[in-house]
Amino acid sequence: MTIYVISDTHFSHVNIIKYAERPFGNVKLMNETMIENWNKKVGKNDTILHLGDFALGKKIELLAIKDRLNGHIILINGSHDRDVLKIKDDKFIVVEGTIKLGKIIFSHEPLPRKEIPVGFTNIHGHIHNKDSYNGLNVSVEKTDYTPLSLDELKEKIKKLENDRYIKNQLRKFNR
């Protein structure tokens, strides 16, 4: 079993294409691309931590998408997930707040620095194609519309920490 992370898929959300400047001509193409990318990486017994804003639509539409996705989904309830609560089951669990795994704290929205425990990295979504100030943004716009494995995520965290270290050293040097 492998654990994957993704955020802000917004399946069936027509306006997200324009809002987040997604490279899709229509919502059907967006949905199909993300489902294909997801299923290429995620196996039936894998787990996906979805950091919020899964999909919009009626229950039957949400079920149709959910049932095509591989893996067991743990969804952190996002700002657009009110309809998703209708499709909870043993392979689609919805939680509130944050999830801690090792030294990673997962959330939908970026956490303020004071809410991130020392030594932890905040992995989040919500801000789509923007960079994070206090963590790492894994909205689909930042992950090529594809889930990241925990190993891939750890590599990104390592690079993020290295980049921050270099910036801090440059600041000290330029004083």
RAMO-V241819 format. One record per residue. PSI is psi in degrees with one decimal (999 if undefined). OMEGA is omega as a letter, one per 30 degrees, with the letter a starting at -180 (999 if undefined). Layout:
BEGIN
psi = [PSI:PSI]
omega = [OMEGA:OMEGA]
END
This chain:
BEGIN
psi = [133.0:147.6:134.2:161.9:141.0:160.3:153.2:46.9:-37.5:44.8:138.7:14.5:99.0:-46.4:-17.5:-25.8:-46.2:-45.9:-46.3:11.0:47.5:145.1:45.1:141.0:-23.6:168.5:-32.2:-44.7:-41.7:-50.7:-48.6:-39.3:-46.7:-37.5:-44.7:-46.9:-44.5:-53.0:-20.2:-31.6:-41.2:127.7:169.9:-32.1:6.1:167.5:137.2:125.3:108.4:121.8:24.0:158.9:60.5:-57.3:162.4:151.3:-179.4:160.6:-44.2:-36.1:-41.6:-42.4:-39.7:-39.6:-52.0:-42.9:-16.0:-10.5:133.1:154.2:172.8:126.3:128.8:112.7:124.1:122.2:120.8:-174.7:-11.9:28.8:20.3:-36.7:-22.0:-25.3:-19.7:-13.2:16.9:141.1:-168.7:-13.6:3.6:95.0:136.7:128.8:160.8:150.5:-125.2:163.9:130.3:134.2:107.8:-127.3:25.5:135.0:116.3:138.9:165.5:-59.5:154.1:136.2:144.0:147.8:-40.6:-16.1:-1.7:115.6:147.6:132.0:-4.3:156.7:132.5:119.6:127.6:177.7:-134.4:-35.2:11.4:-111.0:14.4:154.9:152.4:143.4:-34.8:11.5:-142.3:124.7:120.4:28.4:149.5:-28.1:-23.0:-7.8:22.9:36.1:33.5:139.2:151.4:137.0:162.5:-36.1:-44.0:-40.2:-43.1:-36.5:-41.7:-38.7:-43.9:-44.0:-42.3:-47.0:-39.8:-43.5:-41.1:-39.9:-45.8:-44.1:-43.7:-40.9:-40.7:-38.7:-45.2:-40.5:-35.1:3.3:999]
omega = [l:l:l:l:l:l:l:l:a:l:l:l:a:a:a:a:l:a:a:l:l:a:a:l:a:a:l:l:l:a:a:l:a:l:l:l:l:a:l:a:a:l:a:a:l:l:l:l:l:a:l:a:a:a:l:l:l:a:a:l:l:l:l:l:a:a:l:a:l:l:l:a:l:a:l:a:a:a:l:a:a:a:a:l:a:a:l:l:a:l:a:a:l:l:l:l:a:l:l:l:a:a:l:l:a:l:l:a:l:l:l:a:a:l:l:a:l:l:l:l:l:l:a:l:l:a:l:a:l:l:a:l:a:a:a:a:l:l:a:l:a:a:a:l:a:l:l:l:l:l:l:l:l:l:l:l:l:l:l:l:l:l:l:l:l:l:l:l:l:l:l:a:a:a:999]
END
